[in-house]
């Protein structure tokens, strides 16, 4: 029997598994797909360490960027961490000062650039299609490399990884004793769910309610291209965050457990990042569909994504690429859900990260120390039971 079963092998599950194993626990990581399919497979990989607005999030941002800077050396495999500019584009008709004021409480204040200055900083921008941009120091990691590095480090420490689907939890009284999968049952002393957008459905299959939500995110991946995108480009007024906030209205919570509903119209944000191998990912379109397995029309989505991106980055919007989609988990207050679930003291949730590349590495390490019995001033504040 293992000390811990970790369900989900994206950046949250693999990071947590590594830290738990390193802390001296025996860990079994169960991931459904050998090739990632969830949010880690389609994330942009940006590390928004400038984005803390409270004492809690500022501390997590400070620890998170420090952790990312040291991981490649610790793991012995390159996560492709790098520092780069972030340009948050402004709509042509907005008041730049009003948008700038929205960022006044962040740890690092942005620099306001006019459209020409933004174009000089990033030549692929359409200076006539934007009203300027906010410039911030940013960082980036390749999520595939991050997962691969942690997976190998986990196994080198004696941790195990198996690839199969978890169907439900095995519960005796108030204790979760293991999991039932498509290849058999596995037992452990503790279970932690790191299944991202599938976490809610997985818990519901075992009769457990958790206030974790998800959007269907869609983007386009290109093959390696000759174009060079110097910066990470995203909108300053991100519609996805507005969509998430509206989707967790308390009156709508019961609807989340009824498949077939689209709670709000989809949103589109024009953003792009280029990876080290010269591939470009651009998008994204977000939908609030209560069925995690809902069918989506890729042709319509691709047209919408290209239309928005072409206004800001016209040469990127016309690149050939493959439409892809995944689920992205989030919580009601934009803070992650980290801790035990009500009525099940040995069942934990580690998901709902709005800023995963910044928060996950440091919270994984904190959680592992907390599991060893060390006190922590942050983990209790992130408990899923705060919404009970």
N, C-alpha and C positions, 0 to 999 in steps of 0.2 A: 504494500500500500504506500502511495506517495503522501507526502505532507500536503502538497498543493496540486490541484488540477486547474490549469488555466485554459479557459475556453476562448479561442480566437487568437490567431497568429499574425495579426497586423502589427503596426508599430506599438500599440498599447500592450497587447498580449505578449509580444516577444520581448519588449523592454522590461515589463514586469517579471516575466519568467526568468530572464537573465539575472535581475537584481535579487529575486527570491533565492535562486540557486546559489548565487554568489554569497548570500547571507547565511548559507548553510542548510537550507531546506532542500528536500528532494522534490523536483518539479516535473510534472507531465504536462506538456503543452499540446492541446488538441486543436488542429486547424483543418477546416473543411477542404481547402484547395491548396495544392502544391504551388500553383501560380495564383498570387493574390487577386481577389475579386472585390474586396471591400474598399472603404475609404482610403486605405493606404495605397491602393493600386492606382488611384486617380487623383491623389492629393498633389498640390503644387509644391509642397515641401518648404514653403517659406517659414522662417522663424521670426515671429513678430515680437522680439524681445523689448521693443520700445512701447508696447501697447498696454502696460499696466496702468490702471487708473485708481487703484485702492492699495492700501498697505499690503494686503494679501496678494493681489495679482502682481504688484511691483516686485515683491519678494520672489514669487515664482518665476517671473521673467528674468530677474537677475541670476537666480540659480540655474534656470533653464539654459540660458545662453552659455554660461560657464561650463555646464555639463556637456553641451553639444561640442564645444571647442576642444574637449579633452577625450571624447569617446573614441575617435579613430585610433588614437595612441593606445588607449586602454584595451580596446577590443582586438587590436592588431590587424584590423581590416579597414580600409578607407570608406567612410560613410559619404564621401564627396562633400563634406562641409566646406562652405565658402562664405565670405562676406560679399554683399553686393548692394547696390542702390535699390530702393523701392520707390516707384513713382505711382502715386495715387492720383489718377486723372480726374479733372473736374468737368462737369457738363458745361457746354458753351454758354448757357443762359443763367448759371447760378451766380450767387454773390460769393466770390472767393473768400472774403473775410468771414462770412457766416459759416462756411465749411471749415475754415481754419479754426474758428472758435470751438467747433465740436471736438477738436483734438487738443484743446488747451490743457486738459487734465492728464494727458498721457505722460509716461515717464520721460520720454524724449519728445520735445516739440518739433513738429515738421517745419521745413523751410518752404515758403510759398514761392512757386515759380510761375511766371507767365507762360503763355503758350509757346512763345519763341524759345524761352530758356529751357522749357521742358523738351522741346524738339532738339535743341542743341545737346541736351544730356542723353536723349534717346532718339537717334535719327529715324527709327522706324515709326515713331509717333506721327500722326497726322495733326500738325499744329493748327490747321483750320477746323478740325473736328473736336477740339477740346478748349476749355476755358482756362487752362493752366494745369498745374499739378502740385501736389505736396510731395516733397522729397524727404525721405527718411532713411537712416541707416538700417540695414536689414541683413539677414543671413539666410542660407539655404542649405538643405541637405537632400540628397537623392534618397527617397523613401525605400526604393528597392534595395539600395546598398545598405541603408540603415537596418532593414529587416534581415538581410543576408548576414551582415556582420554580427548582429545579436544572436541569430540562430546558430551560427557556428560557434560563437563564444559560449552560448548556453550548453551546447552539446559537449564542448571541450571540458566544461566543468562537471559533466555527468548528468545534465538534464536530458530529458527525452522529448522527442517530438513525434506525434503520429498524425496522419492525415486521414480524417474521416469526419462525417457529420454527426454532431451531437443532436439527438432527437429530444431528449428531456433529462431532467435531473432525477436522481434517485433520492427519495426523501423518506426518512423514518422519524416520525414525531416532528420535532422542530429542527432536526438535523438533516443536512444534505450529506449523504454518505458517498456519493459518486455521481457518475453520469452514464446514461445509456446511449450508445452510438450505433452506427450501422454495422460495426464489426464486433460489437460486444459491449460489456459493461466494464467500467473502470472505477476504482474506489480510491478515496483520499480522505484526509482529515479536514481539509478546507477546499472550497471551490470558489473560484473568482471568474466572473463573466466579463470578458473583454471583447465581446462580439459586435461592438459598434452598432450599426443600424439594425442588426438582427437581434440585439439584446432583448428588446421588449418582447418580441414574438417568442424567443426561446424561453424566457421566464414565464410568459403567459401559458405556454404549453405545459408548464408544471404547476399552474394555478397561482402564480406569483405576480403581483402587480408592481410595476416600477414606473416612475414618471420620467421615462426617457423617450425621446422622440427621434424622428429621422426625416431627412429629405432625400429625394432621388436627385443626385447630382449628375450632370452630363457635360462632357467636354470633348474636344477633338485632339487626337494625338497625330503628329506628323512623323514621317521618316526623318532621318538626319538631313538638314538643309544647309545651303550656303549662306543664307541670311544670318546675321548676328544680332541678337537681341541683348543689349548690354545690361539691361535692368529687369527687375521683375515689375510688371505693370498690372495694376488693379485699380478699380474705381474708388474714389474717396468716399462716395456715398453708396455703400454696398447694399444692394437690394436683398441679397440672401439673408442678411442679419435681420432685416425688417420682416421678411417672410417668416423666419423662425420665431421671432417675438410674437407675431400675430397668431402663429399656429399653435401656441401653447396656452391660449386662452383657457382658463380653468373650466369654462362651460363646455369646451370642446373635448375635454379629456376622455370621456366615455366613447366618443366616436373613433378614437384612435384604435380601439379594439374591434372595430367593425370594418372588414375589408371592403374596398370598392368606393371609398369616398375620396374626393379631391377637395381639401378644405379651403384652398385659396388658389387664385390663378398663379401660374408659374412666373418666376422672375428670371431675368438674364443680366449677368454682369460681364463686362468686357475686360478680360484679364489674360495674361500670357506669361509663360516662363520658358526659358531654353535650358536644357540639361547639358551636362558635360559632353555627351555624345552627339550634340547638335540637334537632337529632337526638340520640337516645340509642342507644348500643351497649351491650348487656348480654350476659353469658355468663360463662365460656365452658366448653364441653365439649371435652375432648381425647381423641383416640384414637391408639393405636399400631398402625397398619395398614401393612404393608410395601409395599403397592401404592399409589403416589402417586395413582393414578387410581381407587381403590376407590369403589364406589357406597355411599352412606350414606342411611339412611332419615331424611329431615328431620323427619317428623312425630314420631317417637320422640324424636329429639334435642331438638326444641323443647319437648316436654313436660318432659323432664329439666331443661333450662335454666331454664324458667319456674318449676318446682317449687323449685329451689335459690334462685334470685334472689328469689322471692316471700317466702321466709323472712326475708330481710335487707332488701329494698327492695320491699315488697308493691305499691305503686302502679306501680313500673316493671315488675315481673314480669307485670302484667296488660295492659301496653300492646300495641297492635297493632304488628306488625313483621314483617320478612322474615328468614327463616333464611338464613344464609350460611356458607360454609366456605372454608378455605384450608389451605395447608401452612405449618408453622412449623419452621424448621431449628434444630438445636442440636448441640452437641458433647458428648464424653464428660465433660469437666471444666468445662463452662459458660463456657469462654473461647472467643472466636471463632477461626476458622481463617483465618489471614492469611499468605500466603506461597506459595512455589513448591511444587509437588508432586514427590514422589520420582520420579526417572528422567526428569523432563521440566522442565528448568531454566527454560524460558520459558512454562510453564503455571502459573497461580496460582489460588488459591482465596481468596475474600473472602466468607465466609458463616459461618453457625452462631452468630449473635449472640443471646445471651440477654437483652441489654439494648441493643437496636439504636439507639434514639433517643439514648442517652447515648454509646455507643462509636463508632458509625458516622462521625459528622462528624469527630471528631478522628483516628480511624484512617485515614480516607480521606486527610486532609491529610498524615499521617505517611507513609502508603504512597507517595503521590506524590513526596514529598521523598526517600524511600528509593530509589524507582525512578530518581531523578535522580543517585543516587550518594552521597547524604548518609547519614551514620551515624545509627542510631536504636537506643535502648536497649530499645524495647518490641517492635517488629515481629519480631525473631528469636525472641522468647519465644512468639509466637503461631503459629509455623510449623506447618502440617499435619503435617510430618515428625516432630513430637514424639510421635506415636502410631505411627510406622512400625515 
